[in-house]
């Protein structure tokens, strides 16, 4: 094999709308495998550190993992999900894997698992606080939800995006639940909002539906 040290600037990943302004890595090139270790890269306004492997022979296969630090959620949405309107600093971890007969098929078949932690954020098109305030029987469309922290386990594949074990903290308002986003932007899911005051706590189950960027919350009893 061949050992290299690599530095790239303004490097665009073939086949996907992702650009690394600066990327450094240790590279090992073998007969049928390319390994990038100790990746240290600027990524969507934040940092990515991790490892990535590409192998070939009977088709292509790749796998990778990394740690994400303070990515700009608005920039992620603009490049990867234009229908999504959200803000905040995203940190967490990512694992990615794929197989395919060629480079295009490799990315089409890619799947990723992330654990995300978003701070000082804003979600547009959904107003959880208003739905919790109005209470059971209400129907709230559009709006926005500002939060201090949002955590979730996220899965991404050709069938869409799933958000599991959502935990949202917005001061006197907290919420938990799960959502599924289809490739066309249709959203369905369920959440439970807890709205606290100085004298009581109100628990409101919410059904989530609609299409990005505007969603509807239906409050149950």
C-alpha positions, 0 to 999 in steps of 0.5 A: 500500500501507499501512505499519504497525508492529504489536504484539500480545499474547496473539495466537492464530494462527487455525486452529493451536494457537499463541499469541504472548505478544508479537509486533512486526513491520513490516507492509505491506498491499497490494491482494492481499498482506500482508507481516510483516517484522522479526518479533520475537516471544516463542514457546514460551518463546523467541524467533522472528525472521523474515518472513512473507507471505500473498497472496490472489486465486486462493486463498491462499498463504503463505511465511515464514522465521525464526530460533528461539532457546531454545524450550522443547521441552516446551511445543512438545510440549504444544501441537503434539504431545501424544504426544511427551515431550521436554525441552530448549532448541531453537534453529535455523531454519525455513521454512514454505510453504502453499497452499489455497482457504481458511484451513483448507485453507491450514494443512492443506497447510502444510509446514515445514523446520527445522534444529534444535539442542537442548541439555540435553535428554531424550527419554522413551520411548526408551533408546539408552544401554541398547540400546548397553550390552546390545549386538547381539541385545537388545530395549529398550522404553521408558526415556529418553535424556538428551543434551547436544546433538541436531541434525537436519534436520526436515520437517513436512507432512500425511504426518507428521514426518521427522528426517534426519541426526540427530546426538546427543551424550551424552558417552560415547554418540553416535548418528546416523540418521533417523526417520519419525513418521506422523500417528498416532504410529507411528515407524520408523527406523534409528540407529547408536549408538557407546558409548565406554569407556576401552578400546574403542568399541562400534558398535551398529546400532539399528532403531527402531519402535513408537508414541509415546510408547513406542518399541522399539529392536532392536539388530543386529550 
